[in-house]
């Protein structure tokens, strides 16, 4: 069955299965990397053995990169199309149009940009995994060589006592803890488990695609105003946006320009939908919407919300 033929809830479930599919892909890579690192702990370090393990790691990351691009190319357009669906339902209800085109040029171009963005996100994380494992392997190898040399010098009486603790010892210890927790990805100084990080990226980018699909559909039919939906379970940061109306172009005199849009943070569940001035006036709450939309925003740092969400990954 074509994605466009699925009902709303069915589409949400379908996107959920695609996110789970990417998570499984990363979980397999995570498992393979852990296996390689366990082999390092029990294997006598010889140069050919090190190179063999590094080659296996490189091949695994190469396969993962290809899988990420295929996933993005197949999944992101679905998330974008979900946004078209949501905007189409609202536009029909507002009597703006009875039929919405899914093949408009703006949609294909926007989806391509989003595919590239999510692919870059994932490949950057993959490169981080590769670099981290390479670094761990090289440092482990170097530490073993140093220990052997120190042991030889002690045996020959050149030096006495226990080997002194060095900076490289502490670095290797930190790396071992990170590797042992399978936090192979390092982004901006924070370590993540690959399966958790990929799920976070997939959910967030899919929501971004949905929002962009909705916004572009509104613009395609000449609707400049949009509204953040109201839903249960929203966090404090998202609550300050709910119900507010924005001007996409910034040209409306009564409503503020849309400067920040869903997703407002990783794993955000907010949506954005088109709305018209006429529909607001018909319902008699135009002035109250202008007041709400222009009221001061709560001073909540979105990065703090990000820290809260991903701190356990």
C-alpha positions, -999 to 999 in steps of 0.1 A, spaced: 0 0 0 13 35 -9 21 58 20 -4 84 8 -31 58 10 -25 51 47 -47 68 74 -32 93 98 -26 69 127 -13 42 103 13 67 90 24 75 125 29 38 132 47 34 99 71 62 107 76 46 142 86 13 125 111 31 103 127 48 133 129 14 150 146 0 118 173 27 120 178 20 157 183 -17 150 209 -9 124 229 11 149 224 -15 176 240 -41 153 270 -18 147 272 -11 184 273 -48 191 300 -54 165 322 -26 179 318 -40 214 329 -74 201 360 -59 184 369 -41 217 366 -73 237 389 -90 213 415 -62 219 414 -69 257 422 -106 253 444 -106 222 482 -103 222 488 -70 204 506 -76 172 506 -51 144 488 -73 119 461 -81 144 456 -43 151 453 -35 114 428 -64 109 406 -50 137 408 -15 123 399 -27 89 368 -45 103 358 -13 121 362 8 89 342 -17 69 314 -17 95 312 21 95 312 22 57 282 -2 56 265 19 83 270 51 62 253 34 32 225 22 54 219 57 68 216 73 34 192 46 22 171 50 54 170 88 51 161 87 14 132 63 21 119 77 54 122 115 55 99 120 25 73 100 45 76 123 75 74 153 51 43 138 35 27 135 69 30 172 72 13 177 39 -15 155 51 -20 175 83 -19 208 65 -43 195 38 -69 185 65 -67 220 80 -68 238 46 -99 218 36 -116 226 69 -108 263 63 -122 261 28 -89 272 13 -88 243 -11 -105 210 -17 -75 193 -32 -38 194 -22 -10 185 -46 17 162 -32 39 166 -62 45 204 -61 81 214 -69 85 230 -34 79 196 -18 105 176 -38 131 203 -33 125 206 5 125 168 10 159 166 -7 174 192 16 160 173 47 174 140 34 209 156 31 206 171 66 197 139 84 223 120 64 250 145 74 239 142 111 242 104 110 274 102 91 290 127 114 281 105 143 294 75 125 327 92 118 329 100 155 324 63 163 352 53 139 376 79 153 368 70 189 374 33 184 406 40 164 419 62 192 411 35 218 428 8 198 459 29 192 462 41 228 457 5 240 484 -7 217 508 21 227 501 14 264 509 -23 261 542 -15 243 551 10 270 543 -14 298 565 -41 281 594 -17 279 590 -5 315 589 -42 327 621 -49 308 639 -19 323 627 -30 358 639 -65 352 673 -52 341 676 -29 371 677 2 350 647 16 369 632 6 402 597 3 417 563 5 401 558 22 368 546 58 374 511 67 364 510 89 333 486 111 315 481 84 289 470 60 317 442 83 327 432 90 291 431 53 284 411 46 316 385 72 305 383 58 271 378 23 285 349 35 306 334 52 276 339 21 254 326 -2 281 294 17 283 292 16 245 291 53 243 310 53 210 296 86 196 310 119 208 292 150 196 304 184 209 321 168 239 291 146 250 292 108 247 262 88 234 252 52 228 247 47 190 213 32 193 200 59 216 215 87 195 202 74 162 167 71 176 169 107 189 181 120 155 155 100 136 126 111 157 137 148 157 144 149 120 112 131 111 93 157 131 112 185 114 102 170 80 66 170 91 67 206 102 84 217 69 58 197 49 30 216 67 46 250 63 54 246 26 19 233 19 4 264 36 27 287 15 18 268 -17 -18 277 -12 -12 313 -2 -17 309 36 9 329 56 -4 323 91 3 291 111 -5 279 146 14 256 170 -9 228 181 -21 221 216 -15 186 229 -12 167 262 22 158 277 41 188 263 71 199 283 75 233 298 95 247 269 69 236 243 39 248 264 50 284 259 44 280 221 12 261 221 -18 279 206 3 308 194 -1 321 158 28 332 136 33 348 102 56 326 81 68 355 60 68 380 89 47 404 68 16 403 90 11 433 112 -7 416 141 12 383 145 49 378 150 72 362 125 78 325 127 114 324 140 114 291 159 94 261 147 89 225 157 108 205 167 117 228 195 140 203 210 151 166 204 121 142 205 97 172 204 61 162 195 47 196 185 31 202 152 24 234 132 -7 239 111 -20 266 87 -47 290 98 -64 320 82 -73 354 96 -109 348 84 -113 316 104 -100 333 136 -124 363 131 -153 340 124 -148 323 158 -146 356 176 -112 352 191 -89 373 169 -80 399 195 -72 372 221 -50 353 196 -31 385 188 -26 391 225 -15 355 232 8 354 202 26 386 212 28 379 249 64 375 264 79 341 261 89 322 292 126 324 298 134 287 293 166 277 277 160 251 249 196 238 253 188 230 290 158 210 278 182 193 254 206 184 282 177 170 302 165 148 274 198 134 263 217 133 295 211 96 301 220 85 265 
